[in-house]
Amino acid sequence: MELQQLKQQLEKEMKGTIVHTDIWCLPMHTYEITYQPIEKKTMDILMKILLYSFQKSTFENAEELSDILLVEPLFIEDLMRKMQKNGLLARENKVYQLTEKGKQQFAQGVFEEELDPVTVELLYSPTHSNIFHGDIEEVLDYDDFPDQLYRYMKNEEETLNQEFFINEIQKMYLDSMDESEQEIKSILSLEKVQINDVPCIELIIWNNEKKEFFPRVWNTLLNNWDEFLEKEIFEKEKLEWFEKFQSEIK
């Protein structure tokens, strides 16, 4: 669909007198982020027993523990490798010892396992100072993009830091499970890969019953009305509209 055709559809749906229409673009920044997730889950009984054993004594291998606990060596070896990988267990002078991290997690009864790094792309609007959800590829299918940019657009990205992206990814991509919870340990890489223009259709409407003007702005990325932009335009321009569009409402 072309933007002009979409604009005509929106105009037909409006109640009131349309006194002004415009189409302009809003810059949208795409960030590629690679992060390190961890999964928190309640320790099982065998892990607690192993951690308790390493805290109270020293062992050179899994076989020694297997003989004491009467558990298959393969199960113990697998858990020991997992605990070493995640920093709970360390091998020094040919024996295994519990680390400070291991002591802390044992006391809490919660095991934090590092998962494979994950890479995601996020859309960020400096004007909104917020992350957007949507398919930028669908927006790029429009073939009649305007050259005009949003008159109040912002380029500053003061809110952007690792904590900002960690919070956003945590909200959007990590689901809580019954006995475990995923969190982001750190951002491994952060790069702005592109900036795309998102067309928006602006309508200024006269409500004859309330005797007032109000703006509507259709954001093609949201595929919906953009209340943030509508509020901004209203606050900045409402005093001008009576004089500017007086001839349109007589």
RABELCOR-V546426 format. One record per residue. N is the residue number from 1. SS is DSSP state (a for helix, b for strand, c for the rest). PHI is phi as a letter, one per 20 degrees, with the letter a starting at -180 (none if undefined). D_CENTER is the distance of its C-alpha to the mean C-alpha in Angstrom with 2 decimals. Layout:
[[N;SS;PHI;D_CENTER] [N;SS;PHI;D_CENTER]]
This chain:
[[1;c;none;29.12] [2;c;e;30.01] [3;a;f;28.62] [4;a;f;32.13] [5;a;f;32.48] [6;a;f;29.20] [7;a;f;30.44] [8;a;f;33.71] [9;a;f;32.11] [10;a;f;30.17] [11;a;f;33.41] [12;a;f;35.30] [13;a;e;32.96] [14;c;f;33.38] [15;c;d;35.86] [16;c;o;37.71] [17;b;e;38.97] [18;b;e;36.63] [19;b;d;37.92] [20;b;b;35.45] [21;b;c;32.97] [22;b;b;30.90] [23;b;c;28.30] [24;b;b;26.17] [25;b;d;22.99] [26;b;d;19.78] [27;b;f;18.30] [28;b;c;14.75] [29;b;e;13.49] [30;b;d;11.89] [31;b;d;10.59] [32;b;d;11.24] [33;b;c;9.96] [34;b;d;11.97] [35;b;c;11.48] [36;b;d;14.07] [37;b;e;13.47] [38;b;c;16.35] [39;b;d;17.76] [40;b;e;19.81] [41;b;b;22.73] [42;b;f;26.15] [43;c;f;28.81] [44;c;e;31.40] [45;a;f;35.07] [46;a;f;35.93] [47;a;f;33.32] [48;a;f;34.53] [49;a;f;38.09] [50;a;f;37.41] [51;a;f;35.71] [52;a;f;38.62] [53;a;f;41.08] [54;a;f;39.66] [55;a;f;39.67] [56;a;e;43.33] [57;c;b;44.79] [58;c;d;44.43] [59;b;c;44.26] [60;c;e;44.66] [61;c;b;43.25] [62;a;f;41.93] [63;a;f;45.46] [64;a;f;46.64] [65;a;f;44.01] [66;a;f;44.67] [67;a;f;48.33] [68;a;f;47.65] [69;a;e;44.92] [70;c;l;46.40] [71;c;c;43.06] [72;c;g;42.75] [73;a;g;42.08] [74;a;f;39.36] [75;a;f;37.21] [76;a;f;37.75] [77;a;f;37.15] [78;a;f;33.80] [79;a;f;32.64] [80;a;f;34.13] [81;a;f;32.29] [82;a;f;28.97] [83;a;f;29.84] [84;a;f;30.98] [85;a;g;27.85] [86;c;e;25.71] [87;c;n;28.19] [88;c;e;29.99] [89;b;c;33.23] [90;b;c;35.17] [91;b;d;38.49] [92;b;c;41.03] [93;c;l;44.77] [94;c;m;44.53] [95;b;c;43.20] [96;b;e;39.80] [97;b;c;38.62] [98;b;f;35.81] [99;c;e;33.48] [100;a;f;32.36] [101;a;f;28.90] [102;a;f;30.74] [103;a;f;32.85] [104;a;f;29.94] [105;a;f;28.05] [106;a;f;31.43] [107;a;f;32.14] [108;a;e;28.86] [109;c;m;29.31] [110;b;c;25.71] [111;b;d;25.00] [112;b;d;21.89] [113;b;d;21.60] [114;b;f;19.68] [115;c;e;18.20] [116;c;f;18.05] [117;c;g;15.51] [118;b;c;12.63] [119;b;d;11.65] [120;b;c;8.80] [121;b;d;8.75] [122;b;c;6.47] [123;b;e;8.75] [124;b;c;9.60] [125;b;d;12.72] [126;c;f;14.89] [127;c;f;17.07] [128;c;e;14.62] [129;c;l;12.92] [130;b;b;9.64] [131;b;e;6.73] [132;b;d;8.54] [133;c;d;8.70] [134;c;r;11.91] [135;c;d;14.20] [136;a;f;15.37] [137;a;f;18.29] [138;a;f;19.71] [139;a;f;19.79] [140;c;f;21.67] [141;c;f;24.32] [142;c;f;25.88] [143;c;d;29.01] [144;c;c;30.09] [145;c;f;27.46] [146;c;f;28.87] [147;c;e;29.40] [148;c;f;28.78] [149;b;d;25.62] [150;c;g;24.41] [151;c;f;26.96] [152;c;d;24.73] [153;c;f;21.83] [154;c;d;20.42] [155;c;d;19.77] [156;c;f;19.05] [157;c;c;15.81] [158;c;f;16.98] [159;c;e;13.84] [160;c;e;12.22] [161;c;b;12.79] [162;a;f;11.65] [163;a;f;11.21] [164;a;g;8.89] [165;a;f;6.41] [166;a;g;7.47] [167;a;f;6.95] [168;a;f;3.39] [169;a;f;3.37] [170;a;g;6.44] [171;a;f;6.00] [172;a;e;4.73] [173;a;d;6.64] [174;c;d;9.35] [175;c;e;12.24] [176;c;f;15.13] [177;c;d;18.50] [178;c;g;22.01] [179;c;d;23.15] [180;b;b;20.19] [181;b;b;16.76] [182;b;e;14.11] [183;b;c;12.59] [184;b;e;11.45] [185;b;f;14.70] [186;b;a;13.97] [187;b;e;12.47] [188;b;e;15.27] [189;b;b;14.80] [190;b;b;13.01] [191;b;b;14.58] [192;b;e;14.60] [193;b;e;16.19] [194;b;a;17.18] [195;b;c;17.51] [196;b;d;18.33] [197;b;e;20.14] [198;b;d;19.16] [199;b;f;22.40] [200;b;c;22.85] [201;b;d;26.06] [202;b;d;27.58] [203;b;c;30.40] [204;b;d;32.52] [205;b;c;34.44] [206;b;d;37.51] [207;b;e;37.85] [208;c;f;41.61] [209;c;f;41.70] [210;c;e;39.63] [211;c;l;41.00] [212;b;b;37.70] [213;b;e;35.31] [214;b;b;31.61] [215;b;e;28.99] [216;b;c;26.78] [217;b;c;24.07] [218;b;e;22.76] [219;b;e;19.45] [220;c;f;19.71] [221;c;f;16.04] [222;c;f;15.47] [223;c;l;18.92] [224;b;a;19.72] [225;b;f;21.12] [226;c;d;19.10] [227;a;f;20.24] [228;a;f;18.90] [229;a;f;21.02] [230;a;f;23.88] [231;a;f;24.10] [232;a;f;24.08] [233;a;f;26.79] [234;a;f;28.79] [235;a;f;28.93] [236;a;e;29.93] [237;a;c;32.40] [238;a;g;33.87] [239;a;f;37.02] [240;a;e;37.82] [241;a;f;37.67] [242;a;f;41.00] [243;a;f;42.91] [244;a;f;41.01] [245;c;d;41.15] [246;a;g;44.32] [247;a;f;46.22] [248;a;e;43.66] [249;c;d;44.10] [250;c;f;47.90]]
